[in-house]
Amino acid sequence: MVISHDACYYLGYVSKAQGFKGGIIAFLDVDDPGAYRNLKSLLIDINGVLTPFFVETLNLKDKGFVHLKLEGLDDGATAARLANKELFLPLENLPELPEDEYYLHDLVGMKVEDAELGELGAVEKVMDYSANPMIQLFRDSAEVLIPLNDAFIDRVDKKNKIIFVSLPDGLIDLNQS
């Protein structure tokens, strides 16, 4: 059975091999890496195919990094070939969030409605820049980037798939110039 990227969420990436016995250092691009300390398996994107691996050990390091030992990965040369590969987990592994919280991937496809301008378009992509995540949409075939900032986002209606925003004057024009 082939696992689709659409059925998964991005967890992080393999930074480098560690040692001669197949260990790897990975970065978990999540709010709380400690929540993954009991991870039993993960998926690694190898040439576009999500390949499952069982986790033998996972040791938390600093700043989101972890030391992983994966089943079947027993030498440094093989581990080194996984450097810079992306890590994924199935969406069903995500915990349910309270109604007023959302995962960034949940925003894709939602309509964006501004208090003054009305419907702006649908979210095409979330650009997860750590300091300033943004949503991308197209209005009149021009790209519009909206910072995911509490000052702009009034609320997210997950049930009806609408993001209600109050954008400052000129933000839409700034994107289209």
Residue, then its C-alpha position, 0 to 999 in steps of 0.5 A: m500500500v502506497i501512503s500519499h503525502d496528502a494523508c500525512y503531515y510534515l514532521g521534520y527532516v534528517s539532518k545527518a548521520q550520527g556514528f557508525k551504527g546507523g544513527i541519525i540526527a533529525f530536526l522535528d519541526v513541531d511546537d513540542p518535540g517532547a510529545y514525540r518521545n514515544l514515537k514508534s514509527l515514521l515515514i521518510d520521503i525517499n525519492g518521492v515515496l513515503t517509506p515506513f521505518f520503525v523507531e528503535t530509540l529516540n533521544l531528545k536533544d536541544k532545539g528540536f533535534v533528536h537522535l534516532k535509531l531506526e530498525g534496519l538502518d545499521d551502518g553510517a553509510t546508509a544513514a548518511r544517504l538519508a540526510n536532508k530527507e523529509l519526515f512525515l506522519p499520518l494525519e490520524n496521528l495528530p491529536e484533536l485540537p480545541e475548536d479555537e485552535y487549528y493546524l496550519h495544514d487545515l487552512v489549505g482550501m479554506k475561504v478567506e473573508d475580510a471584514e471590509l473587502g468580503e471574500l478574497g479567495a481560497v488558501e492555496k498554500v501555507m508558507d510556514y516561515s518560523a518567525n512569520p507564517m503566511i497564507q497564500l491565495f490568489r485574487d484576480s490572478a494575483e498572489v496575495l500573502i497574508p501573515l498568520n498574525d492574531a492582529f489580522i485573523d479574527r477567527v477560523d471557522k473549521k466547520n464551514k472552512i472560512i478564515f475571517v480576517s480584518l486586514p490593514d488598509g493597503l495590504i492587498d494592494l501591497n501584495q499586488s504591486 
